Amino acid sequence: MMTTVNQGMSVEEIDRVIAQRVANAIEAIAIYETKTNLAHKSMSQTEQQEEEVAENAINKRKWESNHNGRMRASKPKTMQDAIAIATKLRNKKISTLVECQIANKK
């Protein structure tokens, strides 16, 4: 049978152990609070971004409904469409040129 000898700790050693454990607990609490605050900020930013995305989607739908049928595709679907667009652009350019010449003669 093995006997163990219980050697007592001095008051200074007990105080040192307690102080170290208190310091460790305070550090653990500070780390926990920091992580909790970061998590709350992250969640708040995520909620704000979700609200912005939802608002942008609503605004996009409103814009699309307001401009439905008024927008022309950038690519003509047929050769006739391409010719019609080119003719309109040419006529606009000619009329603008004529207006400038008339204004310069005055």
C-alpha positions in Angstrom: 0.0 0.0 0.0 1.4 3.3 -1.1 1.0 6.2 1.3 0.7 9.7 0.1 1.9 12.7 2.0 -0.3 15.7 1.9 2.0 18.7 1.8 0.1 21.8 2.5 0.3 24.9 0.3 1.3 28.2 1.8 -1.1 31.1 1.8 1.0 32.8 -0.9 0.8 29.8 -3.1 -3.0 29.6 -2.7 -3.3 33.3 -3.4 -1.2 32.9 -6.5 -3.3 29.9 -7.8 -6.5 31.8 -7.1 -5.2 35.0 -8.8 -4.1 32.9 -11.9 -7.5 31.2 -12.1 -9.4 34.5 -11.8 -7.2 36.1 -14.5 -7.9 33.1 -16.7 -11.6 33.4 -16.1 -11.6 37.1 -16.8 -9.7 36.5 -20.1 -12.2 33.8 -21.1 -15.1 36.1 -20.4 -13.5 38.9 -22.4 -12.9 36.5 -25.4 -16.5 35.3 -25.1 -17.9 38.9 -25.1 -15.7 39.9 -28.0 -16.9 36.9 -30.1 -20.5 37.6 -29.1 -20.2 41.2 -30.1 -18.7 40.3 -33.4 -21.5 37.7 -34.0 -24.1 40.4 -33.2 -22.5 42.9 -35.6 -22.2 40.3 -38.3 -25.9 39.3 -37.9 -26.9 43.0 -38.0 -24.9 43.6 -41.2 -26.4 40.5 -42.7 -29.9 41.6 -41.9 -29.2 45.1 -43.3 -27.8 43.5 -46.5 -30.9 41.3 -46.8 -33.1 44.4 -46.4 -31.1 46.2 -49.1 -31.3 43.2 -51.5 -35.1 43.0 -50.9 -35.5 46.7 -51.5 -33.4 46.6 -54.7 -35.5 43.7 -55.9 -38.7 45.6 -55.3 -37.3 48.7 -57.0 -36.2 46.6 -60.0 -39.7 45.1 -60.3 -41.2 48.6 -60.1 -38.8 49.9 -62.8 -39.5 46.9 -65.0 -43.3 47.3 -64.7 -43.0 51.1 -65.4 -40.9 50.5 -68.5 -42.6 47.4 -69.8 -43.1 47.7 -73.5 -41.2 51.0 -73.8 -37.7 49.5 -74.1 -36.3 48.3 -77.3 -33.9 45.4 -77.5 -30.4 46.4 -78.3 -30.1 43.7 -81.0 -32.6 43.7 -83.8 -34.4 40.5 -84.2 -34.6 40.6 -88.0 -32.8 42.2 -90.9 -35.9 44.5 -91.4 -35.6 45.7 -87.8 -31.9 46.4 -88.4 -32.7 48.4 -91.5 -35.5 50.3 -89.8 -33.2 51.2 -86.9 -30.4 52.3 -89.2 -32.8 54.4 -91.3 -34.2 56.2 -88.2 -30.6 56.9 -87.0 -29.6 58.2 -90.4 -32.7 60.4 -90.7 -32.1 61.8 -87.2 -28.5 62.5 -88.1 -29.5 64.3 -91.3 -32.2 66.3 -89.6 -29.8 67.4 -86.9 -27.1 68.3 -89.5 -29.7 70.4 -91.4 -30.8 72.1 -88.2 -27.2 73.0 -87.4 -26.6 74.4 -90.9 -29.7 76.5 -90.7 -28.7 77.8 -87.2 -25.2 78.7 -88.5 -26.6 80.7 -91.5 -28.7 82.9 -89.2 
